[in-house]
Amino acid sequence: MKSRSLKIILEESKNKFSYQKSRSNLNITFNRISFIFFIFFIIFIIYSIHLIHLGSRNQNLKTNNTSKFLNNELYRADIVDRNGNYLSKTVSSINIGINTSNVIDKKKLILNLKYIFPNKDFEKIKFDLENKKFFYFEKKISNENYEKIMKLGDKSIQSEEKLIRIYPEKNLFSHIIGQIDNDNNGISGLEKSLDEDLKSVSKPVELTVDKDIQFLVRKELLKFNKIFKTKGSAAILMNVNSGEILSLVSLPDFDPNKREEISDVNFINRATKGVYEFGSVFKTFTLAAALDQKIIEPQTEFSDLPKSITCAGFPIREYDEKIPSDLTAEQILIRSGNIGSVKIGQKVGVEKFKLFLKKIGIINEINFDIEEVGKPIDFNWGKCPLATASFGHGITTTLLQIVKAYSIIVNGGYYIDPILIKKSKKIKKEKILGNNVSKKILPILRKIVTTKEGTANLANVYGYEIGGKTGTANKSSDGGYSNKKINTFVSVFPTTKPKFILAVMLDEPKINDEYIYKYRDGSGFELKGSPRNTAGWNSVETTGHIIEKIGPILATKFIEIE
């Protein structure tokens, strides 16, 4: 009995031991698995943190509207076009520098860097390694190269994260956007005029301009700059009812990302800063002033007009000897008659004409969203100055003011200011001209484009009802006038219900004997070479090509604009 009991006890002990042993083995296995899982978990956490860091860095490189930068002295709000395209943007950038005192193996370091940056000037880098305590190896490094260089694990390599200002469209909006200096202060364009606002807000500043239209206008201007070998050019496209500028181009332009390369005086903003005599473009103002004062009507006759008159000992002649002696007021503008315009101006008188030009913003300073705006040269009024001013001689202004004045004349007589920054609310417009001025002027501007007597036939683009006025002016020089010209065409379309003004100015264009003019009247007629160096042969031709390119966009994107 005792033997059996002992056997049972031994069996139970054995079973218990086996169970404990099995349990112990299970515990060891579980602990091992737990330990392995724990190791993997730690690795996962570290990797995740790394990914999050990289992700945030990548995001900061792409978008910077996060609050972490708002208190940074280098932060500036973004600037976008009317469709949200970035024109000026603050982004996070990484600079890579080398602390030479921490370099252990120079040959190895150079070899590793050559592998990542094969195109760098390593002779200069060798010199910097030998002679400098610290130098920047690569500024604005890409994400890919940043990861490669940091994997080297070299203690001498140091990274520095900074906020920088970039201009994604490069030259396209240079005269509008402007640029900043090394201390993050705006020095031109909207960067300057909005400097404090850009430093204090986070929401992007929305402009009225359209990137696609700006691109096409600039492209055509560049093309015709080469064709007519100009010194420069400018163009402004504006909504005549709201004052919103859809495009403003001045050539030559510059890349604001390369500030150190911008020094030439030719980079002046010819659209807003340049002050010029615009010639016959002014004849529209003379007629509009007379119509506004109800002094004459479009069909008022002017008989026995001389071919020339003398004022203060200086002759005033017709530019074209074929202009008849008997003309109506309407025909004077269509034929761009100098003598007829003088006669209309004399009927208006000095004070009334002067007041009219001030009212439409031609001879006074203009308020604008950028500071680069020219001031018209003071004009000494009198009988002779009135005569010359009536056909655009001797009196100066800017292309921006020309666009403003024409818009007021064709939009029903409502005062507007050109704007670049989009307004959230519509501004109540003030009517400053008589009801019938626009109705009487617009058909005449249309005839300048559509009739044989007009000077702008080359701009008669099918489907857009274009009207406008040409202006050819000699540039002043040493108290007189040179043979160098400022040629301008101011177009309005559609003339039945005006929406847009497009003014194109060419600075010192030249005759091109090889250029083929293709008439847009459906005749298929072509002409080789420019008979004259006038606006009708270069500025008008340029305008026609621009409207052909931008017209479809305007007809779709901006059909809602009234």
Summary of the structure (lengths in Angstrom):
residues: 562
radius of gyration: 35.9
end to end distance: 116.2
largest distance: 157.2
contacts: 1808
relative contact order: 0.10
helix: 42%
strand: 20%
